[in-house]
């Protein structure tokens, strides 16, 4: 009987020990497996996240740097090209102005003639000479300056001056005959007809946005003297 009890006790103790050992082993194994799995998963996740973040940051930084550099280079190139083009245009325009100024220097007599003939300002009349003495360039220029200052307070005529043939206003004795009156009436009618025709032509050219006919026919640059040999030269 004692032997049986001892055997049972021994069996129970062995079972308990085995159970404890198995539990400890299983716990250790499970702990190791969980630790390894968690470590691997965390490592993979952290690696992926870090890689993605680093890639995004590097991509953004590189994109921004490249964009700034390319934009700066393009801006500089465009600015330089525009500056060169503008400078070239300015040089060409200034050269044309210099050519025109040299080819057509201001002429005091021409300026005065425009005022006398065009605006009928007889007071602005200027001549090359006065009482058989030729005027100097300084005198002509000073006279032109005076005319420019004087004309500021003058009223320009409303109608353009049209030069038409006129009958001589000779001294007559007694009353004018009916024939003279008819001649004067005919001349006045012809003058108005010419004025109306010219005004019609002017308005038609303005409607077509065309400038002065003689101005358009005038070359922009003064021709060389050799080019005028054998050609008829007219003066308006």
PAZAPA-4460 file (N, C-alpha, C; in steps of 0.05 Angstrom, whole numbers, plus 32768, in hexadecimal, padded with zeros to 4 digits):
% residues 236
    n_x    n_y    n_z   ca_x   ca_y   ca_z    c_x    c_y    c_z   seq   type   mol
   8010   7FE8   8000   8000   8000   8000   8011   8019   8000     1      X     A
   8025   8019   8010   8038   8030   8011   8046   8034   7FF6     2      X     A
   804C   801E   7FEA   8059   8020   7FCF   8047   802D   7FBB     3      X     A
   802E   8027   7FBD   801B   8033   7FAA   801A   8051   7FAE     4      X     A
   8018   8058   7FC7   8016   8074   7FCE   802F   8083   7FC5     5      X     A
   8046   8077   7FC9   805F   8084   7FC1   8060   8086   7FA3     6      X     A
   8056   8072   7F96   8056   8073   7F78   8044   8089   7F6E     7      X     A
   802D   808B   7F7B   801A   80A0   7F73   8026   80BC   7F78     8      X     A
   8033   80BF   7F8F   803F   80D8   7F96   8055   80DF   7F82     9      X     A
   8066   80CB   7F7C   807B   80CF   7F69   8070   80D7   7F4E    10      X     A
   805B   80C9   7F46   804F   80CF   7F2C   8044   80EB   7F2B    11      X     A
   8037   80F3   7F41   802C   810E   7F41   8042   8123   7F40    12      X     A
   8057   811E   7F50   806D   8131   7F50   807A   8133   7F35    13      X     A
   807E   811B   7F28   808A   811C   7F0D   8078   812A   7EFA    14      X     A
   805E   8125   7EFC   804B   8132   7EEA   804C   8151   7EED    15      X     A
   804C   8159   7F08   804D   8175   7F0D   8067   8181   7F02    16      X     A
   807D   8174   7F07   8097   817E   7EFD   8097   8180   7EDE    17      X     A
   808D   816A   7ED2   808C   816A   7EB5   807A   8181   7EAB    18      X     A
   8063   8184   7EB9   8051   819A   7EB0   805E   81B5   7EB3    19      X     A
   806C   81B8   7ECA   8079   81D2   7ECE   808E   81D7   7EB9    20      X     A
   809E   81C2   7EB4   80B4   81C5   7EA0   80A8   81CA   7E84    21      X     A
   8092   81BC   7E7D   8086   81C1   7E63   807B   81DD   7E62    22      X     A
   806E   81E5   7E78   8063   8201   7E78   8079   8216   7E75    23      X     A
   808F   8211   7E84   80A5   8224   7E82   80B0   8224   7E65    24      X     A
   80B4   820C   7E5A   80BF   820B   7E3F   80AD   8218   7E2B    25      X     A
   8093   8212   7E2D   807F   821E   7E1A   807F   823C   7E1D    26      X     A
   807F   8246   7E37   807F   8263   7E3B   8098   8270   7E2F    27      X     A
   80AF   8263   7E33   80C8   826F   7E28   80C7   826E   7E0A    28      X     A
   80BE   8258   7DFF   80BD   8256   7DE1   80A9   826B   7DD6    29      X     A
   8092   826D   7DE2   807E   8280   7DD8   8088   829C   7DDB    30      X     A
   8095   82A2   7DF2   80A0   82BC   7DF6   80B6   82C3   7DE1    31      X     A
   80C7   82B0   7DDC   80DC   82B4   7DC7   80D0   82B9   7DAC    32      X     A
   80BC   82A8   7DA5   80AF   82AA   7D8B   80A1   82C5   7D88    33      X     A
   8092   82CD   7D9D   8084   82E6   7D9C   8098   82FD   7D9A    34      X     A
   80AD   82FB   7DAA   80C2   8310   7DAA   80CE   8313   7D8E    35      X     A
   80D5   82FC   7D82   80E2   82FC   7D68   80CE   8308   7D53    36      X     A
   80B5   82FE   7D54   80A2   8308   7D40   809D   8326   7D43    37      X     A
   8099   832E   7D5C   8095   834B   7D61   80AD   835B   7D58    38      X     A
   80C5   8351   7D5F   80DD   835F   7D57   80E0   8361   7D38    39      X     A
   80DA   834B   7D2B   80DC   834B   7D0D   80C7   835E   7D01    40      X     A
   80AF   835C   7D0C   809A   836D   7D01   80A0   838B   7D06    41      X     A
   80A8   8391   7D1F   80AF   83AD   7D25   80C6   83B7   7D14    42      X     A
   80DB   83A5   7D11   80F2   83AD   7D01   80EA   83B2   7CE3    43      X     A
   80D9   83A0   7CD9   80D0   83A4   7CBD   80C0   83BD   7CBA    44      X     A
   80AD   83C1   7CCD   809C   83D8   7CCB   80AD   83F2   7CCE    45      X     A
   80BE   83F2   7CE2   80CF   840A   7CE6   80E1   840F   7CCD    46      X     A
   80EC   83F9   7CC3   80FD   83FC   7CAB   80EE   8407   7C93    47      X     A
   80D6   83FD   7C8F   80C5   8406   7C79   80BE   8423   7C7D    48      X     A
   80B5   842A   7C95   80AD   8445   7C9B   80C4   8458   7C97    49      X     A
   80DB   8451   7CA3   80F3   8462   7CA0   80FB   8465   7C83    50      X     A
   80FA   844F   7C74   8101   8450   7C58   80EF   8462   7C48    51      X     A
   80D4   845F   7C4E   80C1   8470   7C40   80C5   848D   7C47    52      X     A
   80C8   8492   7C61   80CC   84AE   7C69   80E5   84BA   7C5D    53      X     A
   80FB   84AB   7C5F   8114   84B5   7C53   8112   84B9   7C35    54      X     A
   8105   84A6   7C28   8101   84A9   7C0B   80F1   84C2   7C04    55      X     A
   80DB   84C6   7C13   80CA   84DD   7C0E   80D9   84F7   7C13    56      X     A
   80E7   84F8   7C2A   80F6   8510   7C31   810B   8516   7C1C    57      X     A
   811A   8501   7C15   812F   8505   7C01   8123   850D   7BE6    58      X     A
   810D   8501   7BDE   8100   8508   7BC5   80F7   8525   7BC5    59      X     A
   80EA   852D   7BDB   80E0   8549   7BDE   80F8   855C   7BDD    60      X     A
   810D   8556   7BED   8124   8568   7BEE   8131   856B   7BD2    61      X     A
   8135   8554   7BC5   8141   8554   7BAB   8130   8563   7B97    62      X     A
   8116   855E   7B98   8103   856C   7B85   8104   858A   7B8A    63      X     A
   8103   8592   7BA3   8104   85AF   7BA9   811E   85BB   7BA0    64      X     A
   8134   85AE   7BA6   814E   85B8   7B9E   8150   85BA   7B7F    65      X     A
   8148   85A5   7B72   814A   85A5   7B54   8137   85BA   7B49    66      X     A
   811F   85BD   7B54   810C   85D1   7B4A   8117   85ED   7B4E    67      X     A
   8122   85F2   7B66   812E   860D   7B6B   8145   8612   7B58    68      X     A
   8157   85FE   7B55   816E   8603   7B43   8165   8607   7B27    69      X     A
   8153   85F5   7B1D   814A   85F8   7B01   813B   8612   7AFD    70      X     A
   812A   8619   7B10   811B   8633   7B0E   812E   864A   7B0E    71      X     A
   8142   8649   7B20   8156   865F   7B20   8165   8661   7B06    72      X     A
   816E   864A   7AFC   817D   864B   7AE3   816B   8655   7ACC    73      X     A
   8152   864B   7ACB   8140   8654   7AB5   813B   8672   7AB8    74      X     A
   8136   867B   7AD1   8131   8697   7AD5   8148   86A8   7ACC    75      X     A
   8160   86A0   7AD4   8178   86AF   7ACC   817B   86AF   7AAE    76      X     A
   8177   8698   7AA1   817B   8696   7A84   8166   86A8   7A76    77      X     A
   814C   86A6   7A7F   8137   86B6   7A73   813C   86D4   7A77    78      X     A
   8145   86DB   7A8F   814B   86F7   7A95   8161   8701   7A83    79      X     A
   8176   86F1   7A80   818D   86F9   7A6F   8184   86FC   7A52    80      X     A
   8174   86E9   7A49   816B   86EA   7A2D   8159   8702   7A28    81      X     A
   8146   8707   7A3B   8135   871F   7A38   8145   8738   7A39    82      X     A
   8158   873A   7A4B   8169   8752   7A4D   8179   8756   7A33    83      X     A
   8183   8740   7A28   8193   8743   7A0F   8180   874C   79F8    84      X     A
   8168   8740   79F7   8155   8748   79E2   814D   8765   79E4    85      X     A
   8146   876D   79FD   813E   8789   7A02   8155   879C   79FB    86      X     A
   816D   8795   7A04   8184   87A6   79FE   8189   87A8   79DF    87      X     A
   8185   8791   79D1   8189   8792   79B4   8174   87A4   79A7    88      X     A
   815B   87A1   79B1   8145   87B2   79A5   814B   87D0   79AB    89      X     A
   8153   87D6   79C3   8159   87F2   79CA   8170   87FC   79B9    90      X     A
   8185   87EB   79B5   819B   87F4   79A4   8192   87F9   7987    91      X     A
   8181   87E7   797D   8178   87EB   7961   8167   8804   795F    92      X     A
   8155   8808   7973   8144   8820   7972   8155   883A   7974    93      X     A
   8168   8839   7986   8179   8851   7989   818A   8855   796F    94      X     A
   8193   883F   7963   81A2   8842   794A   8190   884F   7934    95      X     A
   8177   8845   7933   8165   8851   791F   8160   886E   7924    96      X     A
   815C   8875   793E   8158   8891   7945   8170   88A2   793D    97      X     A
   8188   8897   7943   81A0   88A6   793C   81A2   88AA   791E    98      X     A
   819B   8894   790F   819C   8896   78F2   8189   88AB   78E8    99      X     A
   8170   88AB   78F3   815C   88BE   78EB   8165   88DB   78F2   100      X     A
   816F   88DE   790A   8178   88F9   7912   818E   8903   7901   101      X     A
   81A1   88F1   78FB   81B7   88F9   78EA   81AF   88FE   78CD   102      X     A
   819B   88EE   78C4   8192   88F1   78A9   8180   8909   78A5   103      X     A
   8170   890E   78BA   815D   8924   78B8   8160   8937   78D0   104      X     A
   8175   8947   78D0   8178   8959   78E7   8163   896E   78E6   105      X     A
   815B   8979   78FE   8146   898E   78FE   814F   89A7   78EE   106      X     A
   813C   89B0   78DF   8141   89C7   78CE   812F   89DE   78D6   107      X     A
   813A   89F4   78E1   8129   8A0A   78EA   8117   8A15   78D5   108      X     A
   8120   8A15   78BC   8110   8A20   78A6   80F8   8A0E   78A0   109      X     A
   80FD   89F3   78A1   80E8   89E0   789C   80D3   89E2   78B2   110      X     A
   80DC   89E4   78CC   80C9   89E7   78E2   80B9   8A00   78DF   111      X     A
   80C6   8A16   78D7   80B7   8A2F   78D3   80A4   8A2D   78BC   112      X     A
   80AD   8A20   78A6   809C   8A1D   788E   8083   8A0E   7895   113      X     A
   8085   89FA   78A6   806D   89EA   78AD   8059   89FC   78BC   114      X     A
   8063   8A0E   78CC   8051   8A1F   78DB   8045   8A35   78C9   115      X     A
   8054   8A40   78B7   804B   8A55   78A6   8037   8A4A   7892   116      X     A
   803E   8A34   7884   802D   8A29   786F   8016   8A19   787B   117      X     A
   801C   8A09   7890   8007   89F8   789B   7FF4   8A07   78AD   118      X     A
   7FFE   8A16   78C0   7FED   8A24   78D3   7FE9   8A42   78CC   119      X     A
   7FF6   8A4B   78B7   7FF3   8A67   78AE   7FFB   8A7B   78C4   120      X     A
   8010   8A74   78D2   801B   8A87   78E6   8032   8A96   78D8   121      X     A
   802C   8AAD   78CC   8040   8ABC   78BE   8056   8AC7   78D0   122      X     A
   804F   8ACA   78EA   8063   8AD4   78FD   807A   8AC0   7901   123      X     A
   8075   8AA6   78FB   8089   8A92   78FE   809B   8A8F   78E6   124      X     A
   8098   8AA0   78D2   80A7   8A9E   78B9   80C5   8AA3   78BE   125      X     A
   80D5   8A92   78B3   80F3   8A94   78B6   8100   8A91   789A   126      X     A
   8115   8AA0   7895   8123   8A9F   787C   8141   8A99   7881   127      X     A
   814E   8A90   786C   816B   8A8B   786E   817B   8AA4   7872   128      X     A
   8171   8ABA   7866   8180   8AD3   7868   816C   8AEA   786E   129      X     A
   8178   8B00   7876   8169   8B18   787D   8179   8B31   7874   130      X     A
   816D   8B40   7862   817A   8B58   7857   8196   8B50   784C   131      X     A
   8196   8B3C   783B   81AE   8B33   782D   81C4   8B27   783F   132      X     A
   81BD   8B22   7858   81D0   8B15   786A   81C6   8AFA   7872   133      X     A
   81D6   8AE5   786E   81CE   8ACA   7875   81CD   8AC7   7894   134      X     A
   81B8   8ABA   789D   81B5   8AB5   78B9   81C7   8A9E   78C2   135      X     A
   81D2   8AA1   78D9   81E3   8A8C   78E4   81D2   8A75   78EF   136      X     A
   81DE   8A5F   78F4   81D0   8A48   78FF   81C5   8A4F   791B   137      X     A
   81D4   8A5E   792A   81CB   8A65   7945   81B2   8A77   7943   138      X     A
   81B2   8A8A   7930   819B   8A9B   792D   8182   8A8B   7925   139      X     A
   8186   8A78   7913   816F   8A68   790A   8165   8A56   7921   140      X     A
   8177   8A4B   7930   816F   8A3A   7947   8161   8A4B   795C   141      X     A
   816B   8A62   7962   815E   8A74   7976   8142   8A7C   796C   142      X     A
   8140   8A81   7953   8126   8A88   7948   8112   8A71   794A   143      X     A
   811C   8A59   7945   810B   8A41   7948   8102   8A3E   7965   144      X     A
   8114   8A42   7978   810D   8A40   7994   80F8   8A54   799B   145      X     A
   80FB   8A6D   7990   80E7   8A81   7996   80CB   8A79   798A   146      X     A
   80CC   8A6E   7972   80B3   8A66   7965   80A5   8A50   7976   147      X     A
   80B5   8A3D   7980   80A9   8A27   798F   809C   8A32   79A9   148      X     A
   80AA   8A45   79B5   809E   8A51   79CD   8086   8A62   79C7   149      X     A
   8087   8A71   79B0   8071   8A83   79A9   8058   8A74   79A1   150      X     A
   805B   8A5D   7994   8044   8A4F   7989   8033   8A41   799F   151      X     A
   803D   8A40   79B7   802E   8A33   79CC   8014   8A41   79D1   152      X     A
   8014   8A5C   79D0   7FFD   8A6C   79D5   7FEC   8A71   79BC   153      X     A
   7FF3   8A65   79A5   7FE4   8A6A   798D   7FCF   8A55   7989   154      X     A
   7FBA   8A5C   797A   7FA4   8A49   7974   7FA9   8A3F   7958   155      X     A
   7FAA   8A24   7956   7FAE   8A18   793B   7F94   8A1A   792B   156      X     A
   7F95   8A1E   7911   7F7D   8A21   7901   7F6D   8A07   7901   157      X     A
   7F53   8A0A   7900   7F43   89F2   7900   7F43   89E4   78E6   158      X     A
   7F44   89F2   78CF   7F44   89E6   78B5   7F60   89E7   78A9   159      X     A
   7F68   89D2   789A   7F82   89D3   788D   7F83   89E8   7877   160      X     A
   7F9A   89F4   7874   7F9E   8A08   7860   7FA2   89FB   7845   161      X     A
   7F92   8A02   7831   7F94   89F7   7816   7F9B   8A0E   7804   162      X     A
   7FB1   8A0B   77F6   7FBA   8A20   77E4   7FAD   8A1B   77C9   163      X     A
   7F9E   8A2E   77C0   7F91   8A2C   77A6   7F98   8A46   7796   164      X     A
   7F95   8A45   777C   7F9B   8A5D   776C   7F89   8A74   7774   165      X     A
   7F94   8A8B   7777   7F85   8AA2   777F   7F89   8AB9   776B   166      X     A
   7F75   8AC9   7768   7F77   8AE0   7756   7F86   8AF6   7764   167      X     A
   7F96   8B04   7755   7FA6   8B1A   7760   7F94   8B30   776A   168      X     A
   7F9A   8B39   7782   7F8A   8B4E   778E   7F95   8B6A   7786   169      X     A
   7F91   8B71   776D   7F9B   8B8A   7763   7F8A   8BA1   776C   170      X     A
   7F96   8BB8   776B   7F87   8BD0   7772   7F72   8BD6   775C   171      X     A
   7F5A   8BDC   7764   7F45   8BE1   7750   7F38   8BFC   7756   172      X     A
   7F2F   8C09   7741   7F21   8C22   7743   7F03   8C1E   773F   173      X     A
   7EF3   8C2A   7750   7ED7   8C27   774D   7ECC   8C0D   7758   174      X     A
   7EB2   8C08   7753   7EA5   8BF0   775D   7EAD   8BD8   774C   175      X     A
   7EAC   8BC1   7759   7EB3   8BA8   774A   7E9B   8BA0   7739   176      X     A
   7EA2   8B95   7722   7E8D   8B8D   770F   7E81   8B72   7717   177      X     A
   7E6B   8B6C   770B   7E5E   8B52   7710   7E70   8B3B   7708   178      X     A
   7E7F   8B3F   76F3   7E91   8B2A   76E9   7EA6   8B23   76FF   179      X     A
   7EB1   8B38   770C   7EC4   8B33   7721   7EB7   8B24   7738   180      X     A
   7E9E   8B2C   773E   7E90   8B1E   7754   7E8C   8B00   774D   181      X     A
   7E85   8AFB   7734   7E80   8ADF   772B   7E9A   8AD0   772D   182      X     A
   7EB1   8ADD   7725   7ECB   8ACF   7726   7ED1   8AC8   7744   183      X     A
   7ECC   8ADB   7755   7ED2   8AD6   7772   7EC0   8AC0   777D   184      X     A
   7EA7   8AC0   7775   7E95   8AAB   777E   7E9D   8A8F   7774   185      X     A
   7EA5   8A8F   775A   7EAF   8A75   774F   7EC8   8A6C   775D   186      X     A
   7EDA   8A7E   7763   7EF3   8A76   7771   7EED   8A6C   778D   187      X     A
   7EDA   8A79   779B   7ED2   8A6F   77B5   7EC6   8A54   77B4   188      X     A
   7EB5   8A4F   77A0   7EA8   8A35   779D   7EBC   8A1F   7797   189      X     A
   7ECF   8A26   7785   7EE4   8A13   777E   7EF6   8A0D   7797   190      X     A
   7EFB   8A21   77A7   7F0B   8A1D   77BF   7EFD   8A0A   77D2   191      X     A
   7EE3   8A0F   77D6   7ED4   89FD   77E8   7ED2   89E1   77DD   192      X     A
   7ED0   89DE   77C3   7ECF   89C4   77B7   7EE9   89B5   77BB   193      X     A
   7F00   89C3   77B7   7F1A   89B7   77BB   7F1D   89AF   77D9   194      X     A
   7F15   89C1   77EA   7F17   89BC   7807   7F06   89A3   780F   195      X     A
   7EEE   89A1   7804   7EDD   898A   780A   7EE9   8970   7800   196      X     A
   7EF4   8971   77E7   7F00   8959   77DC   7F18   8950   77EC   197      X     A
   7F29   8963   77F4   7F41   895D   7804   7F38   8951   781F   198      X     A
   7F24   895E   782B   7F1A   8954   7845   7F0F   8938   7843   199      X     A
   7F02   8932   782D   7EF7   8918   7829   7F0D   8903   7826   200      X     A
   7F22   890A   7817   7F39   88F8   7815   7F47   88F3   7830   201      X     A
   7F49   8909   7840   7F56   8907   785A   7F46   88F4   786C   202      X     A
   7F2C   88F7   786D   7F1C   88E6   787E   7F1C   88C9   7875   203      X     A
   7F1D   88C5   785A   7F1F   88AA   7850   7F39   889C   7858   204      X     A
   7F4F   88AB   7858   7F69   88A0   7860   7F69   889B   787E   205      X     A
   7F5D   88AD   788D   7F5B   88A8   78AA   7F4A   888F   78B0   206      X     A
   7F35   888B   78A1   7F24   8873   78A5   7F33   885A   789F   207      X     A
   7F45   885B   788C   7F56   8844   7886   7F6F   8842   7897   208      X     A
   7F71   8855   78AB   7F87   8856   78BD   7FA2   885A   78AE   209      X     A
   7FA1   886B   789A   7FB8   8872   788B   7FC2   888E   7892   210      X     A
   7FDC   8892   7892   7FE7   88AC   7899   7FE9   88BE   7881   211      X     A
   7FF9   88D3   7884   7FFD   88E6   786E   800A   88D8   7856   212      X     A
   7FFF   88DE   783E   8009   88D0   7826   8026   88D6   7821   213      X     A
   802E   88EF   7822   804A   88F6   781D   805C   88EC   7833   214      X     A
   8052   88EA   784B   8063   88DF   7861   8068   88C2   785D   215      X     A
   8054   88B3   7853   8057   8896   784E   806A   8892   7836   216      X     A
   806A   88A4   7823   807B   88A1   780C   8098   88A8   7813   217      X     A
   809C   88B7   7828   80B7   88C0   7830   80C6   88A8   783C   218      X     A
   80DF   88A3   7832   80EE   888D   783E   80F6   8892   785A   219      X     A
   80F9   887D   786B   80FF   8881   7887   811C   888A   788A   220      X     A
   812E   8881   7879   814A   8888   787B   8152   8899   7862   221      X     A
   8162   88AD   7867   816A   88BF   7851   817A   88AF   783C   222      X     A
   8172   88B0   7822   8181   88A1   780E   819D   88AD   7809   223      X     A
   81AE   889D   77FF   81C9   88A6   77F7   81C6   88B7   77DE   224      X     A
   81D9   88CA   77DB   81D8   88DC   77C4   81DB   88CD   77AA   225      X     A
   81EB   88B7   77AA   81EF   88A8   7792   81D5   889B   7788   226      X     A
   81C2   8896   779B   81A9   8889   7793   8196   889D   7786   227      X     A
   819B   88B6   7788   818A   88CB   777D   8192   88D4   7761   228      X     A
   81A8   88CA   7758   81B2   88D2   773D   819F   88C8   7728   229      X     A
   8195   88DB   7717   8183   88D4   7702   8166   88D3   7709   230      X     A
   8160   88DA   7723   8144   88D9   772C   813A   88F6   7730   231      X     A
   8120   88F9   772B   8114   8914   772E   810F   8919   774C   232      X     A
   8117   8930   7755   8114   8938   7771   80FF   894E   7773   233      X     A
   80EA   8949   7782   80D5   895D   7785   80D5   8968   77A1   234      X     A
   80CE   8981   77A5   80CD   898E   77BF   80B1   8997   77C3   235      X     A
   80A5   898F   77DA   8089   8996   77E0   8089   89B2   77ED   236      X     A
***
